[in-house]
């Protein structure tokens, strides 16, 4: 694995200077690289240029400040070194698709809209040997049956549902297993989780199982590499690195984890792949 | 890393350029970047219209020049010019650009094998500081001749870096 620590040192400096002056030369110095070598190495590690990453982080924190403070927009713009209200508004609109004032009026941070600081764990995760690349697929409708519950604590809720589903399913049910998290639009933090199995003839299985059909359409599919506990890192990669680069965005407020024919309970280690419905930006 | 010091008269180059962050690619999933693409544009042009470049000094020598400006330090943006040397400028094809490097003293560093992929800019700057030199112009030159066998044969390849220098002010 490449040495990611120098790049992470630059990321730490960026975090410390979101509201201060910082040049790419200073980032390079923090990494201990020449500027040319640094911008090449940063792009290879982060998949954004250093300046682009800085702008994404500044806009994300400024967007948060718009909702948690009553500071004037121009003051937030100047806080994050945008120079003027106009420069800030243009950059904000390009990134979030709306003006800062509209963002503030709306009052809710859309799920996954903000770019979080890139952690060393995430850098190491996306640069582990054999880290897979996402693929864009056209998927037909998939008919699922399973158990659904509001998510209070994701791992615990999911584990309980999988245990219950294991008991509810007839023996030798077979099929592919899916964990579907559906978010309530505009209400971040509130979600439902469906532990399900794909059934060619869902009518055969009725109560207490719920039915859901994954709509046909364009999806990205990406195998997850590593322990299931690191799935959030794979999702971070998809939302904050891969989707923006591919000029795609989520088409529906849901995340699907496909576990293949090994359910995520019991002794068999489940493999996992992420499926996200997407559309062109 | 011991350079050769030499003086060069004005160098006339004809080629193509890119300005920006050369690694800012919308398709970051390949190794290709804007420098590679600029080279591809040039070699494709030479393959089809190479005869249109008049007074070329050598058919197997190529230059890659990195030219730094105000936005280099702040945003990581600079110009990458790739081209060939000509003896004089005459009827330069309209789809090519001209770059004139001024007469200058150069420290020439020869990189071999994997050192070509190393952070040689840092090594050069370190050598310059220790030897009492500084950069005299806002550019550096990579000089590709038949000793460079290609990125896929880097172990057998050699590349010269021309860094314009002057004695540092005391």
Interface residues (C-beta under 8 A of the other chain):
Chain A: X23 X24 X25 X33 X34 X35 X36 X37 X38 X39 X40 X42 X43 X44 X47 X49 X50 X51 X52 X133 X245 X247
Chain B: X21 X22 X23 X24 X25 X26 X27 X28 X29 X33 X66 X72 X73 X74 X75 X76 X77 X118 X119 X121 X122 X125
